[in-house]
């Protein structure tokens, strides 16, 4: 993840060559974000069923980002719109914030 420069979002303008391949972010970020989705789903079996199902349904077809997002929503029966908006269309990485407290 240290090699990600966050110059461009993963998904750029439609039908425009944004030169997003110049920094190799498209590959590194894509890998990291897919792994983030795996942890967000928090169920390896469901994650791999979803990925394999998407492949089998859409192999040898032209697909869009929305095809994948919609398939994930349908397969997992969960809404991940905020997740996808942040990781696909934003250059600023998400920040994990958490808190905890100790009981006496």
Helices and strands as residue ranges (DSSP letters): H 25-41, H 44-58, H 65-76, H 81-89
